C-alpha cells in the first residue's frame, strides 16, 4: 500500500501436483502463473524453487514468532519481506 492505494499484489497457493507440492504465484504482470517446487520444509519454514524463472528462483518462508519472514533470491539481489501479524 502506498498512500492508501494498492501498488502491487500477488496471489499465492500451495497444492499437490502429482507427488510434489508446489507454490503457485499469480501476478498482474505475468500472463501465466509461475510454479515453484517445494524442495524442503520444516515445522516453521519451507523453500520453493524454480531454476527456470528469471527472478526469483528461490522463495523461502520462515515463521518467526507470530510473524513470517519471506526471502526471494536467485537471479538477482536477495530481498527480505517481513509479514507482521496485526493484533485485533
Secondary structure as the mmCIF struct_conf table of DSSP 4:
data_model
#
loop_
_struct_conf.conf_type_id
_struct_conf.id
_struct_conf.beg_label_comp_id
_struct_conf.beg_label_asym_id
_struct_conf.beg_label_seq_id
_struct_conf.end_label_comp_id
_struct_conf.end_label_asym_id
_struct_conf.end_label_seq_id
STRN STRN1 UNK A 2 UNK A 2
TURN_TY1_P TURN_TY1_P1 UNK A 3 UNK A 4
STRN STRN2 UNK A 5 UNK A 5
STRN STRN3 UNK A 10 UNK A 17
TURN_TY1_P TURN_TY1_P2 UNK A 18 UNK A 19
STRN STRN4 UNK A 20 UNK A 27
TURN_TY1_P TURN_TY1_P3 UNK A 28 UNK A 29
BEND BEND1 UNK A 31 UNK A 32
STRN STRN5 UNK A 34 UNK A 41
BEND BEND2 UNK A 43 UNK A 44
STRN STRN6 UNK A 45 UNK A 49
TURN_TY1_P TURN_TY1_P4 UNK A 51 UNK A 52
BEND BEND3 UNK A 53 UNK A 55
BEND BEND4 UNK A 57 UNK A 57
STRN STRN7 UNK A 58 UNK A 64
TURN_TY1_P TURN_TY1_P5 UNK A 65 UNK A 66
STRN STRN8 UNK A 67 UNK A 73
BEND BEND5 UNK A 74 UNK A 76
STRN STRN9 UNK A 79 UNK A 83
HELX_LH_PP_P HELX_LH_PP_P1 UNK A 84 UNK A 87
#
